[in-house]
């Protein structure tokens, strides 16, 4: 509670100091973003996250049940069960650094696909929405202003994610992000992603959202539980994927 009050107070001071012709709006934005990171648990704890196991449920037909391992900053192992819908059962294994993407279904396996721009985007947005920042992912705050979340006036921090991607982060009363609006400009197109987050809980000293409501480009919600810095079997990423490994096939066998 003390940390949350301090984080909100810091944001209020940043906004009070901001003017349309401020000499250094970037410094105000940096202080506001630093307050959010402190409310999340602090840079030291965030930098200490290496692997994340997620168990996710959401209304079908978007995902159903999903068991996932993320090895920052490049790897994802994802088992998705959307049966009995047409989305079915599948396993997806991605290594962005090795430029490999492997897929497995009940009746076939693909070992010849390369990750696309969407896979890189997914990894970056996961880090933003879940942690704010990690050792490998550092959004650059460029502006802070007042905005609205429903009927409530809240601080909105604008951050740059990379050369083509930027985000507005809406900060709620506990000093934590409540909503994200991400814009991507690539190949002459403008893509928009929106998500609201809620139900923050302490996970190893970090405040992580256990409810994510996606609003654009698709509308659905996910309830998530986390394990941090879990051990895993390297073979889950180097061997041909198979559904026979089961939903927790990434775990190291005793």
N, C-alpha and C positions, 0 to 999 in steps of 0.2 A: 504493500500500500504506500509506504514512504517513497519507494522508487517511482511509483506511478505518479504521485503528487508532484515530485520533483521534476519528472519528465514533462508533465503538463505545464508546470510553472515556467520551465525553460522555453517551451513553445510559445507561451503567451508573451514572454519577454522578447522573443525573436520577432513576433508579429507586431508588437508595439513599436519596435525599433525600425520596422520596415516602412519605407515611403516610396511613392511612385518614382522619385528621382534619387533614390538611395545611392550613395557612392559605392557601396559594396554589397549588393543584394546576395551575391554568392556566399559571403560570410554568414549572413543571416540564415540562408538555406542550409549551410553546412552545420550550423549550431542546432537548427531544428531537426535535421536528420540525425545528428549525433544523439539528441535526446530520445529519438525513436529507437535507435540502436541500443541505448542504455536501458530503455524500458523492455526491450526484447531479452535482455540478459547480459548485454555488454559485448564488446568486440572480442575480448579474450575467449569467452565461451563459444561465441559464434565461429571464431577461427578454429576452434578445437573440433568442430564437427567434420568427420571424414566420411562416414557411411550412415545411411538412414534406411531403416525398414519401415514401410508403411502398409497398413491394412486399411482398405477403403471400401465403403459401401455407398451405393448411390442408386436412385430409382432407375430401373430399366426403361428404355433399351440402351441408355448411354454407356453404362459400364457394368452394372450389377455388382459383382465383387471383384476386387483387385488386390493382389499381393505384390508388393514391389520392393526392390532393393535399389537404392541410388548410391553409387560410389562417386563422390565428387572428385573432379568436376566433369567427367566424361562418360561414365557408364550408367546404364539402366537395365535392370532385369525385371520384367513385368509379366505377370500371369493374370489373365483376365478371363473371368467366367461370366458371360452374359447369356447363358442358356436359361430357358429354352428359346430365346429369341434368335433371329437370323444372325446376330453378331457372334453367337456361339462361344466357343472356348479357343483361346489362343495364347501363345507365349511369344513375347517380343524381347530380344536382347540387343542392346545398342552400345557400341563403343565409338564415341565421336572421334577420339584421337586416332584409333586404328582405322577409322572410316568403314566400320562394319556394322551391318544391321541384319540380324537373323530372325526369322519368323518360323513358328511351328503351329500347325493345326492338328486336329485328330487324324487327318488323312494324308498330310504332306508336310514337308519342311522346305524352307527357302533359305539358301546360304549365300545368295549372290546379290543382295540388295545393299545399296549404300545409304547412309543417313542423308536426309534432306534438310532444307532450311527449317522446316517445322520441328525437327528433332532437336536442333540446336536451340531454337526458340523455347521449346518445352523445358529444356534443362535450365535456361536462364530464368524463365518465369517461375519455375518451381522454387528456385533459390530466392527470388524476390518475394513471392507470396508467403513462403514458409518461414524464411529467416530474415529477410531484409537485405542481408549481406552475408557472405562467407569469405573464407580465406582467398578464394579464387574469383569472387564476384563482388565488385565494389561499385555500386551505383554512384554517379556524380551528381550531387544536389546543385541545382542551378537557380532555383527561385522558390520562395514561399509566399503564399497569399491566403486570403480567407475564401472559403468556398462553402457549399452547402451539401450536407448529407441528410436527405429527407428535409425536415423542417429545421434542422440544427446547423448553425454556423460552426465550421471546423477549420483547422489549419489544413492546407493542401500544399504538399511539398512536391515540386517538380524535379525529377531526377532523370539523368541521361544514362541509359544502359549500355549502348554501344553506338556505332556510327549511324545506324538506321532505326534504333529503337529508343523510346523515351516513355516515361510514366508519370502520372499524377498519383500521389499517395495521400489519401484522406485519413487524417489522424483523429481518432475518437477520444472520449474523455479520459480513458485510462492511459493515454499517451502512446497507444499502439495503433497500427494501421487497421482501418475498418473497411476500406475499399481501395481497389486499384483500377486505374484506367491506363492501359498501355497502348501506345500508337507505334506502328511500324511503317516506315516508308521505304519501299523497295520496288525496283522495276517499274517505276511510275505509278505504283499502286499504294493506297493507304489502307492498312489493316488495323482494326481496333479490337482490343480484348478488354473485357471488364469482369471483375470478380469482387464479391464482398466476402469478408471473413469474420468469424465470430467464435465464441466458445473457446477463448484462450485458456490453456492450462499449462502448469509448470511441467516441463520435461527436462530433467537433468539441469535445472537452473535456467532454462530458456522458456519464454512464453511463446507457445506455438498454437496456431489456430486448428481446432478440431472440427470446424464446420466451414466449408467453402461453398459459396453460391456463385456459380458462373452465370454471367448475364449476356456476354457476347464473346464469340459469334454464336454459341449455343447456350440454351438455358437449362441448367441442371445443377444439382448440389451433391456434395460429397461429405461424408462423415469419415474422419481419419483418425487413426491412432499411430503412434510413433515409437520406434526404438532407435536410439542414437548410438553410433560407433560400435555397430555389431560386427562380429567376425563373419567371414563368408568364404565359400569355396571358389578358388580361382577358376576351376574347371567350368563353373557356370557361365563364364564368359569366353572360354577358349574352346570348349567342345561344342559339337553340333547340338542345338537345343532340342529337347524332347519333352512333351507333356508328361511323360512317365516320371519325370523328376518331381512332379507334384507342385502345389502352390508355394511351397517353401524350399524348392529345389536349389536355391542359392546358398542355403545354410551349410556350413561345414559339418560333415558327419563326425560323430564322436569317435 
